[in-house]
């Protein structure tokens, strides 16, 4: 483990838990990399020297015609946006966008951001009266406007840029390619939390937005719960202190990275997001950070070696974009490979690796089970969701177990014996699908 402090910011630590002992002929090293940042600020977002990190926020509110059915959705969206504005820290730049088949700047307008303070917060709250339902849904246009505003003149290069997006329906007024192009253009420029209100939206669209922009996704089935959710989202955003942190992996000649996945607090495959940095290294984006901890599963393929040999399989570093084209390394850890004829050592699975391999499988079988259920494949759905129940019970993932119990009748959790429920509330099924990638951390593990 190595620790390095960023001036006036959090201190990062990297810990590596690996299956480092390989049998003769073994070539795959699996490691869990735990990254923790702490001590950077206080509850109001201020750093130890009394300053606040620069930040910019865009709130995108669905104002399509369906938001009036029922009218509580539009009222809930206005109230929630007002609460989010109240949670802004003084000095944070912000904007409110009304999203339909086009994107409109509701506040402050003129292609710019306002600076949060008593006067601008009140003016923004008053502007929310202009949020009314009517029109279609083209989410890509909302994201493109948010991108322009969050990266407009006056926003410091090192600012934490964040979006909050609310929708209640499907993206019907632009092509999937248009939305994908908008997400590709915005990736790395700002992070975004996405929320679906009600039950008429498409889970894979909302989770796809959050995934592409390194944010969270969730369902708010009852519009009355939007205010609490938006308040929590904004408070979390205000706790972010560093905008762009990357996981940098270096491998020696002959070794290759097979995959990199975030596995806590959610499962997210970032393998394809690698940016080469020199001939043997690559950066994997992790988004913005406050005081928090996350886990990553790194799989490295190493060249074959003889019994008794040892090599460095990978070097893991945390790097921060300083905004001037240079990156600062703030922490580092090492992944080793050791070849042994000790059968006990080479067949033992590190508890961290075993736990998160199971959590990743849990997320996968939930998605497969729900897809099978929707397609009418009863046997396939029963098998996959039964395996999900077994994994959730075995890993102590109580929240996911409760969600599964609303979709299946659990006969025996330990063996994964279940029966599909004849009738499932749509909100329950959507909640399970949306939250399927949430994981629990392994407890009481020794390195």
C-alpha positions in Angstrom: 0.0 0.0 0.0 1.2 3.6 -0.7 -0.2 6.9 0.4 0.3 10.3 -1.1 -1.6 13.4 -0.2 -2.8 16.0 -2.7 -2.3 19.5 -1.4 -5.6 20.8 0.1 -7.3 17.6 -1.0 -8.0 14.1 0.1 -5.3 11.5 0.7 -5.5 8.5 -1.5 -4.5 4.9 -0.6 -4.3 1.8 -2.7 -4.4 -1.7 -1.4 -4.0 -4.8 -3.5 -5.5 -8.3 -2.7 -4.4 -10.8 -5.2 -4.3 -14.5 -6.2 -0.5 -14.1 -6.7 0.5 -17.8 -6.4 0.3 -19.6 -9.7 0.7 -23.3 -10.5 3.1 -24.5 -13.2 1.7 -23.2 -16.5 -0.5 -20.6 -14.7 -0.8 -17.4 -16.5 -3.8 -15.4 -15.0 -3.4 -13.2 -12.0 -6.6 -11.7 -10.5 -6.4 -8.8 -8.0 -8.9 -6.6 -6.2 -7.6 -3.1 -5.9 -9.2 -1.0 -3.1 -8.9 2.7 -3.6 -9.8 5.0 -0.7 -9.7 8.8 -0.4 -10.2 10.4 2.9 -9.4 13.6 4.9 -10.0 16.0 2.0 -12.9 18.1 3.3 -15.8 18.6 5.6 -19.6 18.1 5.3 -20.0 21.5 3.6 -17.4 20.6 1.0 -14.7 22.8 2.4 -11.1 21.6 2.5 -8.9 21.9 5.6 -7.6 25.3 4.5 -11.2 26.7 4.4 -11.5 26.8 0.6 -14.1 25.0 -1.5 -13.4 23.0 -4.6 -14.6 24.5 -7.9 -17.7 22.8 -9.2 -20.4 23.2 -11.9 -23.7 21.5 -12.0 -26.5 21.1 -14.6 -29.9 19.8 -13.7 -31.8 18.3 -16.6 -35.5 17.9 -16.0 -37.8 16.0 -18.4 -40.7 18.2 -19.4 -42.2 16.0 -22.1 -46.0 15.7 -22.3 -46.0 12.4 -20.3 -44.8 14.3 -17.2 -48.4 15.5 -16.7 -49.7 11.9 -16.4 -50.2 12.0 -13.5 -49.6 15.7 -12.7 -47.7 14.7 -9.5 -44.7 13.9 -11.7 -44.2 17.5 -12.9 -44.9 18.9 -9.4 -42.5 16.5 -7.9 -39.8 17.4 -10.4 -40.2 21.1 -9.7 -40.1 20.5 -5.9 -37.1 18.2 -6.3 -35.2 20.7 -8.5 -35.8 23.5 -6.0 -34.5 21.3 -3.2 -31.4 20.5 -5.2 -30.8 24.2 -5.8 -31.1 24.8 -2.1 -28.4 22.2 -1.5 -25.9 24.0 -3.7 -22.8 25.3 -2.0 -22.1 29.1 -2.4 -19.9 29.7 -5.4 -20.9 26.6 -7.3 -21.8 27.4 -11.0 -25.2 25.9 -12.0 -27.9 25.8 -14.6 -31.4 24.2 -15.0 -32.4 22.7 -18.3 -35.9 21.8 -19.5 -35.7 18.7 -21.7 -38.2 17.8 -24.4 -37.5 17.0 -28.0 -35.2 20.0 -27.7 -33.2 21.4 -24.7 -34.0 24.8 -23.2 -32.0 26.8 -20.7 -34.5 27.6 -18.0 -32.0 29.3 -15.7 -29.9 31.4 -16.0 -30.1 31.4 -19.8 -27.9 33.0 -22.4 -25.5 30.0 -22.7 -23.9 30.6 -19.3 -24.0 29.3 -15.7 -25.1 31.2 -12.6 -23.0 31.3 -9.5 -24.9 30.0 -6.4 -25.7 32.5 -3.7 -28.9 33.7 -1.9 -30.0 35.9 -4.9 -29.4 33.3 -7.7 -30.9 30.5 -5.7 -34.1 32.4 -5.2 -34.2 33.5 -8.9 -33.6 29.9 -10.0 -36.5 28.7 -7.8 -38.8 31.3 -9.3 -37.8 30.2 -12.8 -39.0 26.7 -12.1 -42.5 27.9 -12.7 -41.5 27.7 -16.4 -41.1 23.9 -16.1 -44.3 22.6 -17.7 -45.1 19.4 -19.6 -45.4 19.3 -23.4 -43.4 17.9 -26.2 -41.3 14.8 -26.8 -38.1 13.2 -25.5 -34.6 13.6 -27.0 -32.2 13.0 -24.2 -29.1 13.4 -26.4 -30.0 17.1 -26.9 -30.2 17.6 -23.1 -26.8 16.1 -22.6 -25.2 18.2 -25.4 -26.6 21.4 -23.9 -25.4 20.4 -20.4 -21.9 19.6 -21.9 -21.7 23.1 -23.5 -22.8 24.8 -20.3 -20.5 22.8 -18.0 -17.5 23.5 -20.2 -18.3 27.1 -21.0 -16.0 30.1 -20.4 -15.4 30.8 -16.7 -15.5 27.2 -15.5 -12.0 26.3 -14.3 -10.3 23.4 -15.9 -10.0 21.5 -12.6 -13.7 22.1 -11.6 -15.9 19.1 -10.7 -18.5 19.0 -13.5 -21.7 17.1 -12.7 -25.1 16.5 -14.2 -28.4 15.3 -12.7 -30.9 13.9 -15.3 -34.5 13.0 -14.7 -36.7 11.3 -17.2 -40.1 9.6 -17.1 -40.2 8.0 -20.6 -38.4 6.5 -23.5 -36.0 8.4 -25.8 -38.5 8.4 -28.7 -37.6 11.6 -30.6 -34.0 10.8 -31.6 -32.3 7.7 -32.7 -30.3 5.4 -30.4 -27.2 6.5 -32.4 -27.9 10.2 -31.6 -28.0 9.4 -27.9 -24.9 7.3 -28.1 -23.0 10.0 -30.0 -24.0 12.5 -27.3 -22.8 10.2 -24.6 -19.5 9.5 -26.4 -19.0 13.3 -26.7 -19.7 14.0 -23.1 -17.7 11.0 -21.6 -14.8 12.4 -19.6 -16.2 15.9 -19.7 -18.7 15.6 -16.9 -20.3 12.9 -14.7 -24.0 12.4 -14.5 -26.5 10.7 -12.2 -29.7 9.5 -14.0 -33.1 8.9 -12.5 -36.3 7.4 -13.9 -39.5 8.5 -12.3 -42.6 6.4 -12.5 -42.5 3.1 -14.5 -42.8 4.1 -18.2 -39.1 4.6 -18.9 -36.5 2.2 -20.3 -34.2 0.8 -17.6 -31.3 0.1 -20.1 -31.5 3.7 -21.4 -31.2 5.2 -18.0 -28.5 2.8 -16.7 -26.7 3.3 -20.0 -26.5 7.0 -19.5 -25.2 6.7 -15.9 -22.7 4.1 -17.0 -21.3 6.1 -19.8 -20.9 9.2 -17.7 -19.7 7.4 -14.5 -22.7 8.3 -12.4 -25.4 6.4 -10.5 -28.8 5.2 -11.8 -32.0 4.5 -9.9 -35.7 4.4 -10.0 -38.0 6.8 -8.2 -41.3 5.0 -8.6 -43.2 7.5 -6.4 -42.8 11.2 -7.5 -43.2 12.2 -3.9 -39.8 10.7 -3.2 -38.0 12.8 -5.8 -37.2 15.7 -3.4 -35.3 13.4 -0.9 -33.5 11.7 -3.8 -32.4 15.0 -5.5 -31.3 16.5 -2.2 -29.1 13.4 -1.5 -27.7 13.5 -5.1 -26.8 17.2 -4.8 -25.2 16.7 -1.3 -23.1 13.9 -2.7 -22.1 16.0 -5.7 -21.1 18.8 -3.3 -18.8 16.4 -1.5 -16.7 15.7 -4.6 -13.4 17.4 -4.5 -11.3 16.1 -7.4 -12.7 16.0 -10.9 -10.7 13.5 -12.9 -9.0 10.6 -11.3 -7.8 7.6 -13.4 -6.6 4.2 -12.5 -3.3 3.8 -14.4 -2.1 0.2 -15.0 1.5 -0.5 -16.2 2.5 -4.0 -17.2 5.9 -5.4 -18.1 6.8 -6.9 -21.5 4.8 -10.0 -22.1 2.0 -9.2 -19.7 -1.4 -7.9 -20.8 -4.5 -6.5 -19.0 -7.4 -8.8 -19.7 -10.1 -6.7 -18.0 -10.7 -4.0 -15.5 -14.0 -3.8 -13.6 -15.2 -1.6 -10.8 -16.9 -4.0 -8.4 -17.9 -1.8 -5.5 -20.1 0.0 -4.8 -21.4 -1.1 -8.2 -20.3 -3.4 -11.0 -19.0 -1.4 -14.0 -16.8 -2.8 -16.8 -14.3 -0.1 -17.8 -12.0 -2.3 -19.9 -12.9 -0.7 -23.2 -12.4 2.8 -21.7 -8.6 2.5 -21.6 -6.5 5.4 -22.8 -3.0 4.4 -23.7 -0.3 6.3 -21.8 3.1 5.2 -23.3 3.8 1.7 -24.6 3.1 -0.3 -21.5 0.5 1.7 -19.6 -3.1 2.8 -19.9 -5.5 5.0 -17.9 -9.0 3.8 -16.9 -11.4 6.7 -15.9 -12.9 6.6 -12.4 -14.7 10.0 -12.5 -14.8 12.5 -9.6 -14.0 11.7 -5.9 -14.8 12.9 -2.4 -14.2 11.0 0.8 -15.1 7.4 -0.3 -13.8 4.0 -1.2 -14.2 1.8 -4.3 -13.0 -1.6 -5.4 -11.7 -2.7 -8.8 -11.1 -6.2 -10.2 -8.0 -6.3 -12.4 -7.1 -9.4 -14.4 -3.6 -9.7 -15.8 -2.3 -12.4 -18.2 1.4 -13.0 -17.6 3.9 -15.0 -19.6 4.6 -18.6 -18.4 7.5 -19.0 -16.0 9.1 -21.8 -14.0 8.5 -22.9 -10.5 10.1 -20.6 -8.0 10.1 -17.6 -10.3 8.5 -14.3 -9.4 7.6 -11.2 -11.4 5.8 -7.9 -11.2 2.5 -8.5 -13.1 1.3 -4.9 -12.9 1.8 -1.6 -11.2 -1.4 0.2 -10.2 -1.3 4.0 -9.8 -3.9 6.7 -9.1 -3.4 9.7 -11.2 -5.1 13.1 -11.1 -5.6 15.4 -14.1 -4.2 18.8 -13.0 -5.9 20.6 -15.8 -2.6 21.7 -17.5 -2.1 18.6 -19.6 -0.1 16.8 -16.9 -1.2 14.1 -14.5 -0.1 13.8 -10.9 0.4 10.3 -9.4 -1.0 10.2 -5.9 -0.9 6.5 -4.9 0.5 3.2 -6.0 0.2 -0.6 -5.5 1.8 -3.6 -6.9 0.4 -6.9 -8.3 2.9 -9.9 -8.1 2.9 -13.3 -9.8 4.8 -16.2 -8.0 5.0 -19.7 -9.5 4.9 -22.5 -6.9 4.4 -26.2 -6.7 2.6 -25.7 -3.4 -0.8 -27.0 -4.3 -2.5 -25.3 -1.3 -1.1 -21.9 -2.1 -1.8 -22.1 -5.9 -5.4 -23.3 -5.5 -6.4 -20.9 -2.7 -8.6 -18.1 -3.8 -8.1 -14.7 -2.1 -11.4 -13.9 -0.2 -11.6 -10.5 -1.9 -11.3 -12.0 -5.4 -13.8 -14.8 -4.6 -16.3 -12.4 -3.2 -16.3 -9.9 -6.0 -16.3 -12.6 -8.7 -19.6 -13.7 -7.1 -21.0 -10.2 -7.0 -20.2 -9.7 -10.7 -21.9 -13.0 -11.5 -24.9 -11.9 -9.3 -25.4 -8.7 -11.4 -25.1 -10.7 -14.6 -27.6 -13.5 -13.7 -30.2 -11.0 -12.5 -30.0 -9.3 -15.9 -30.1 -12.6 -17.8 -33.0 -13.8 -15.6 -35.1 -10.7 -16.1 -34.5 -10.8 -19.9 -35.5 -14.4 -20.0 -38.7 -13.6 -18.0 -39.6 -10.9 -20.4 -39.1 -13.2 -23.4 -41.3 -15.9 -21.8 -38.5 -18.3 -21.1 -39.8 -19.5 -17.7 -37.2 -22.2 -17.2 -34.3 -19.9 -18.0 -35.6 -17.2 -15.8 -36.1 -19.6 -12.9 -32.6 -21.0 -13.2 -30.9 -17.6 -13.5 -32.9 -15.8 -10.8 -32.5 -18.9 -8.5 -28.7 -18.6 -8.9 -29.1 -14.9 -8.1 -30.9 -15.7 -4.9 -28.2 -18.2 -4.0 -25.4 -15.7 -4.6 -27.2 -12.9 -2.8 -27.7 -15.1 0.3 -24.2 -16.5 0.3 -22.5 -13.0 0.0 -24.8 -11.3 2.5 -26.3 -8.9 -0.1 -29.5 -8.4 1.9 -30.8 -5.5 -0.2 -30.6 -7.5 -3.5 -32.1 -10.5 -1.7 -35.1 -8.4 -0.7 -35.6 -7.2 -4.3 -35.4 -10.7 -5.7 -38.0 -11.9 -3.2 -40.5 -9.5 -4.9 -40.0 -11.3 -8.2 -39.6 -14.9 -7.1 -40.9 -17.1 -4.3 -37.8 -18.4 -2.5 -38.1 -22.0 -1.5 -34.5 -22.5 -0.4 -32.0 -19.6 -0.7 -28.9 -21.8 0.0 -29.6 -24.0 -3.1 -31.2 -21.3 -5.2 -34.5 -23.1 -5.4 -37.2 -20.6 -6.4 -40.5 -20.2 -8.2 -41.4 -17.3 -10.4 -44.2 -15.2 -9.0 -47.3 -15.2 -11.2 -47.8 -11.5 -10.8 -45.0 -9.0 -10.3 -45.4 -5.2 -9.8 -43.7 -3.4 -12.6 -42.0 -1.0 -10.2 -40.5 -4.0 -8.3 -39.1 -5.6 -11.5 -37.7 -2.3 -12.7 -36.1 -1.6 -9.3 -34.4 -5.0 -9.3 -33.1 -4.4 -12.8 -31.9 -0.9 -12.1 -30.1 -1.8 -8.8 -28.8 -5.2 -10.0 -25.2 -3.9 -10.2 -25.1 -2.8 -6.6 -22.7 -4.8 -4.5 -21.8 -5.3 -0.9 -18.2 -5.3 0.3 -16.5 -8.3 1.8 -16.1 -8.3 5.5 -13.2 -9.2 7.8 -10.7 -10.0 5.1 -7.1 -10.3 5.9 -4.6 -9.4 3.1 
